Amino acid sequence: MAKISVKVIPRAKKNTVECVKEGEYRVRLTAPPVNEKANHLLIKLLAKHFGIAPSHIWIVSGENSRQKIIGLP
């Protein structure tokens, strides 16, 4: 299992995933941080970026924060 650090920026103009440095990412999301919408979109975007199924990605910590730790297989 690998862990990455992700800083989420909700309500952006478009969805993007940027690698800041090894193991640290900045993800811009169009979704608002309400009713888990941003978290669902985050998992969907990271799955597409890494080429794995969304069911294999989970939020280890920071579910209600902009700074999150994400678990990957």
C-alpha positions as CSV (number, residue, x, y, z in Angstrom):
1,M,0.0,0.0,0.0
2,A,1.3,3.5,-0.9
3,K,0.1,6.7,0.6
4,I,0.2,10.1,-1.1
5,S,-0.5,13.6,0.3
6,V,-3.2,15.6,-1.6
7,K,-4.2,19.2,-1.2
8,V,-7.7,19.7,-2.6
9,I,-8.9,23.0,-4.0
10,P,-12.7,22.9,-4.4
11,R,-14.8,25.1,-6.7
12,A,-12.1,25.4,-9.3
13,K,-12.8,26.3,-12.9
14,K,-11.7,22.8,-14.1
15,N,-10.6,19.5,-12.7
16,T,-6.9,18.9,-12.7
17,V,-4.3,16.7,-10.9
18,E,-0.8,18.2,-10.5
19,C,2.2,16.5,-9.0
20,V,3.9,19.0,-6.8
21,K,6.8,16.7,-5.8
22,E,7.3,13.0,-5.1
23,G,4.2,11.8,-3.2
24,E,2.5,15.2,-3.0
25,Y,-0.3,16.3,-5.3
26,R,-2.5,19.3,-5.8
27,V,-6.0,18.5,-7.1
28,R,-8.4,21.2,-8.3
29,L,-12.1,20.2,-8.3
30,T,-15.1,21.8,-9.8
31,A,-17.3,20.2,-7.1
32,P,-18.2,22.1,-3.9
33,P,-17.1,20.6,-0.5
34,V,-20.7,19.7,0.4
35,N,-22.3,16.3,0.9
36,E,-19.1,14.4,0.0
37,K,-19.3,15.6,-3.6
38,A,-15.7,16.8,-3.6
39,N,-14.4,13.6,-2.1
40,H,-16.2,11.4,-4.6
41,L,-14.9,13.5,-7.5
42,L,-11.4,13.4,-6.0
43,I,-11.4,9.6,-5.9
44,K,-12.7,9.5,-9.5
45,L,-10.0,11.8,-10.8
46,L,-7.2,10.1,-9.0
47,A,-8.4,6.7,-10.3
48,K,-8.3,8.1,-13.8
49,H,-4.9,9.7,-13.3
50,F,-3.3,6.6,-11.9
51,G,-5.2,4.2,-14.2
52,I,-6.8,2.1,-11.4
53,A,-10.3,1.4,-10.3
54,P,-11.9,4.0,-8.0
55,S,-12.7,1.2,-5.5
56,H,-9.0,0.7,-4.9
57,I,-8.5,4.3,-3.7
58,W,-9.5,5.4,-0.2
59,I,-9.1,8.5,2.0
60,V,-6.9,7.5,5.0
61,S,-7.2,10.8,6.8
62,G,-8.6,14.3,6.2
63,E,-12.0,13.5,5.0
64,N,-13.3,16.9,6.1
65,S,-10.1,18.8,5.3
66,R,-8.4,20.2,2.2
67,Q,-5.2,18.3,3.1
68,K,-5.8,14.6,2.7
69,I,-3.8,11.4,2.9
70,I,-4.9,9.0,0.1
71,G,-4.2,5.2,0.1
72,L,-3.3,3.5,-3.1
73,P,-2.7,-0.2,-3.8
